[in-house]
Amino acid sequence: MLEAVDISKKYWDRSSGKHYDVLRNCSLTIQSGEALGLMGPSGCGKSTLARILLRLLPADSGRIIFRSQDLTTLSQAQLKPFRQQVQFISQRPESFFDPLLKLGASLREPLQIFGLPDNSEIIESALSTVKLSPALLDRYPHQVSGGEVQRLSIARALLLKPQLLILDEPTSMLDISVQAQILHLLKSIRQQQQMAFLFISHDHDVIRYMCDRQLQMRGGKLV
C-alpha cells in the first residue's frame, strides 16, 4: 500500500554550521490492512519519517510510493486524493483544532475540503464510533479533556474513510487510564474497518498490543 524507498534527510544546525543526518536510507513497506509498529528512542527520526511519508516535509532523497504511484514529485493539488486516503493522528491533537472555532465546525471542515457529504447522520456515526456525545460539538477545544480531543481527532479522520492511519505517539500525552481506552478504541476501529496503521511509539508494550510486526529505528536508520 505505502512504500518508502531509501529516504534520507539532513538538518542544518546554525550554531555549529554543520549538517546532521536525521534519516539515512530508510525503507519500509506497509501492506493493506496491516498494523506496522515503528519503535525507537526520542530524537531517532521517527516523527520526521512520518511527516515525510505524509508529504508534510520534503526528503533530501528517496521515493514515497502509494498504491503504485510515486508521490515524490506530485504537487499539492495532485496529492489531494492521497491526503484523503492517508490520515495523521498526532500526540498533540489540540493543534489540529482552531481554538476560536467550535468543535463541530472543525470536525466538518475536512468534509468541505474534500467535497464529501456533510449531514448530521454521518457526523453522529463517527462520534458514536469513538464513543462521544454530539453535545461536545457545541464546545470549544479548551472546554474538553485531552482524551476527548484525541477521540475527536480520530473521528475527524474517520469521516474521510481513510485506508491508512499514521499515528505518532497518539496516547503519550494522556493519563494512563485514558491511554488504555484510546488504544482499545483504535484497535477496535482497525479490526472493524480493516484499516492499515503505521503506529509510532517508544513503548514496546503498546507496539506489541497494537501491531502485527515492528521496525526499530536508531540514529536515523531502520535496523
FISELO-206268 format. One record per residue: residue in one letter; z, x, y of N, C-alpha, C, O in turn. Coordinates in steps of 0.2 Angstrom, whole numbers, plus 5000, padded with zeros to 4 digits. Atoms other than C-alpha are relative to their C-alpha. Layout:
residues N
AZXYZXYZXYZXY ...
END
This chain:
residues 223
M500050044994500050005000500050045006499550045010 L499949954994500650135013500050074997500450084993 E500049935002500250315011500150055006499750045011 A500049954995500750465022499850074996500050084991 V500349945003499750625019500150065004499850065010 D499949944996500350795025500249995007499950025012 I499850014994501250735040500450055003500950075000 S499649954997501850865052500249985007499749955011 K499850024993502750855069500550065003500950084999 K499649954997503450985081500349975006499949935010 Y499850024994504550955096500150075004500350125002 W499949954996504651065111500750005003500949955006 D499450004998506351125116500050045007499950105007 R500149974994506351165135500550055001500450105005 S499549954999507951255135499950074997500050125000 S500249945003507351385123499350035001499150085000 G500749994999505551375127499650014993499150044993 K500350005007505151355108499849944997500149884999 H500150065004504351235097500450004993500550054990 Y499650015006505351165082499749954995499549904997 D500350045005504651095066500549944998501149954996 V499650065001505350915064499849984993500249964989 L500350025007504250865049499550064998499150085002 R500549955003503250985038499649984994499949984988 N500450025006501850925027500349954996500449964990 C499650055004502750765022499549954997499049925001 S500450055003501850655010500449954995500949974992 L499750065004502350485002499649954999499149945003 T500450065002501650334994500549944999501049954995 I499650065002502450154994499549954997499049935000 Q500450055003501750034982500249935002500749925004 S499850074999501649844984500649984996500649994990 G499450025003503249764981500650054998501150034996 E499649955002504149924979500650015005500450015011 A499549984995505849974987500150084999500450104994 L499949935000505750164991500650025005500650005011 G499449984996507350244997499850075003499550124999 L500149944997507250395009500750025003501050005007 M499349984999508850495010500050075003499550115003 G499949944997509450645020500550005005500749955008 P499550004995510750705032499749995007499149995008 S500350014993510650665051499750065002499950115002 G500449944997509350765060499550034996499250084998 C500549965005508250805045499349975001498950004998 G500750034998506750695052499949944997499349914997 K500150065003506950535043499749955005499249915004 S500250054995506850425058499350025004498949975005 T500649984997505450525066499449994995498949964997 L500550025005504450505050499949925000499349905000 A500150075000504750315050499649985006499249945006 R500350024994504150305068499250025000498849995003 I500749985001502550405064499749954995499149934996 L500350055005502250285049499849945004499349905002 L500150064997502350145061499550015006499449965010 R500549994994501150225074500449995006500149985011 L499650004993502550225087500150075003500250085009 L500149934998502450415088499450034997499250014991 P500649975002500950525086500250064995500750094997 A499949945004500950655072499650065002499050055005 D500449944998500350835075499450014995498950034997 S500550005005499350825059500249964994500749944994 G499950045006499150725043499749935002499449925007 R500350075000498550545040500549954997500949964993 I499650065002499350375038499449954997499049935001 I500550055003498350255026500449944998500949944995 F499750075002498750065024499549964997499049955000 R500550045004497849975011499350025001498849995002 S500749965000496450105010499750015007499250045007 Q500249994993496250105029500450065003501050055004 D499749954996496550265039500249985007499849965010 L499850034994497650215053500150055006500250045012 T499849954996497750385061499750005007500150025012 T500350004994496550365075499849935003499449935008 L500150074998496550175077500349995007500850025009 S499750024993496850105095500549954999500649934993 Q499550055000498249995099499849934998500149894994 A500350065002497149845098499849994993499949944990 Q500250005007496449895081500650004996500549984990 L499450005004498249915075500349934999500849934996 K499650065000498749735078500149974993500649954992 P499950035007498449675060500550044996500950014993 F499549955003499449825054500749985002501249984999 R499450014997500849785066500349934998500949924998 Q499750075003501049605059500250014993500749984991 Q499849995007501049665041500650054998500850054993 V499549955001502249805043500550005006500450015012 Q499550024995503849765052500650055000500750084994 F499449944999505349885058500649965001500749925006 I499350024999507149845056500450065002500550114998 S499749944998508249965066500850004999501049954998 Q499350005000510050025066500349975006500949955007 R499850034993510149955084499649945002499249955006 P500450064999509449785083500049975007499649945009 E500050034994510049735100499550035005499450005010 S500549974996508749855108499449965000498949975004 F500650045001507449735102500049935003499549895003 F499950074997508149585111500150015008500550055010 D499950004993507949565130500749975002500849915001 P499350034998509749545137499949945005500449905006 L500150054995509049425150499749934997499649885001 L500350065003508249305138500449974994500850014991 K499650035006509049185126499750024994499150034993 L500349985006508849225108499449964997499049994994 G500550045002507749085105499350025002498850024999 A500649984997506449145117499850074997499250084996 S500149935004506549325109499749994993499350034991 L500250015007506349255092499349984999498949994995 R500750025000504749165096499550045003498950035002 E500549964996503949305106499550034995498950034997 P500549975004503149385091499449954997498949964996 L500550065002502349215086499549995005498949985004 Q500550014994501549205103499550065000498950055001 I500449945000500949385102499450004995498950024996 F500550005005500049365086499649934999499349924994 G500450075000499449185089500249964994499749934991 L499850045006500449105075500349945002500649935008 P499650064998501148935074500750005002501150044999 D499350004997502748905084500349935000500149895004 N499750075000503748755079500750014997500950064994 S499349995002505548715075500150014993500650044991 E499950005008505248695056500050084998500450104994 I500149935002504648875055500650055002500850094998 I499449964997506048945066500649994996501050034994 E499450025004507348845056500050034993500550054990 S500149975006506648905040500250085000500650104995 A499849935000506849085045500750015001501050064998 L499349994999508549065051500449984994500950014992 S499750025006509048975035500050064995500550074991 T500049945005508449125025500550055002500750084997 V499449944998509649245035500649965001501150005003 K499450035000510949115034500449995007500950015008 L499750014993511149075053499849935002499449905000 S500150074997511348915063499550005006499550055010 P500550004994509948865075500450005007500150015012 A499650004994511348845088500050075003500150075010 L499949934997511349035091499450015004499450055009 L500649994996509649015099500149995007499750015011 D499950014993510348955115500550055003500750045009 R499649954997511449105117499650065002499050075000 Y500349944998511049275124500350064996500850054992 P499849955005511149435114500850035001501150044995 H499349985000512849485121500549954998501149974997 Q499550055002513649325115500049994993500349944990 V500050005007513349355097500250074997500250125000 S499849945004514049485084499450054998498950034998 G500549955003513149645078499749974994499149984993 G500350025006512949565061499549945001499049944998 E500550064998512149405069499450035003498850005002 V500649974996510949515080499650034994499050024995 Q500449975005510449605064499649954996499049964994 R500350065003510149445055499449975004498949955001 L500550024996509149385069499350045000498850025001 S500649965000508049535069499650004994499050014994 I500350015006507749515051499649935000499049934998 A500450065000507249335054499450005004498949975002 R500649994996506049385068499550034996498950024997 A500549965004505249505056499649954995499049954994 L500350045005505049375043499549955002499149924998 L500550054998504149255054499350025000498949985000 L500749975000502649365054499850014993499250034992 K500249995008502649365034499750074999499250084996 P500249935001502549555033500050014992500349984988 Q500149985007502049645017500550064999500750084993 L499549945000503249795021500550005005500349995011 L499549994995504849815030500250085000500450104994 I499749934999505349995036500749995003500749975009 L499350024998507249985038500350075001500450114996 D499749944998508050135047500849995001501049975006 E499350015000509950135043500249935003500649935008 P500050074997509949945046500849985000500949935003 T499350035000511849925042500550065002501150055002 S499649944999512550095048500549995006501050025007 M499650024994513250015065500449944999500849925003 L499750065001514049875056500750014996500750064993 D499449995004515849845049499850004992499349974990 I500249995007515949875030499949934997499449934993 S500150065003516149695026499349975002499049934998 V500650034998514649645036499450044997498950014996 Q500549955003513649795029499849974993499249964991 A500150035006513849715012499649945000499149934996 Q500450065000513249545017499350015002498849984999 I500749994998511649615026499650034994499150014993 L500349975005511249725011499849954994499349954991 H500150055005511449574999499449965002499049944998 L500550044997510349475010499350035000498850004998 L500749965001508949605011499850004993499249994992 K500250005007508949624993499749934997499249934993 S500250075002508849434990499349995003498949965000 I500650014996507449425003499450044996498850014995 R500549965004506449564994499849974994499249964992 Q500250035007506549484977499749935001499249924997 Q500350074999506149304984499250015002498849975000 Q500650004997504649364994499550064998499050075000 Q500449945003504049514984499750055005499150065005 M500249964994504049624999500250074998500650084995 A499949935001503949814999500550025006500550005011 F499649974995505349915008499950075000499850114995 L499849934999505550085015500750005003500849995009 F499350014998507450095016500250075001500350124997 I499849944998508050245026500850005000501149965004 S499250004999509950295024500250074998499850114995 H499749945003511050445021500549984995500950034992 D499550035005512150335009499749994993499349954992 H500350015007511750364991500149944997499749914993 D499850065003512650214985499649945003499349904999 V500450054997511650104997499350004997499049954995 I500649985003510050184991499949984993499449944991 R500050015007510450164973500049924999499749894995 Y500050075000510849974976499449975002499249924999 M500550034997509349934986499350024997498849984998 C500649975001507950044979499850014993500250024989 D500249985007506850074964500050074999500150104993 R500049935001506650254967500250035007500250005012 Q499849974993507150384981499750075001499550104996 L500249934998506550534990500550035004500950005008 Q499549974996507650664998499650045005499150075004 M500349964995507250745015500550055002501150045003 R499649954998507950915020499650045005499150075003 G500449964996507451015035499349985002498950035003 G500750024998505950915039499550004994498949984995 K500450005006505250925021500349954995500949944994 L499850055005505250795007500050054994499650084992 V499949955006505950884991500249964994500349984989 
END
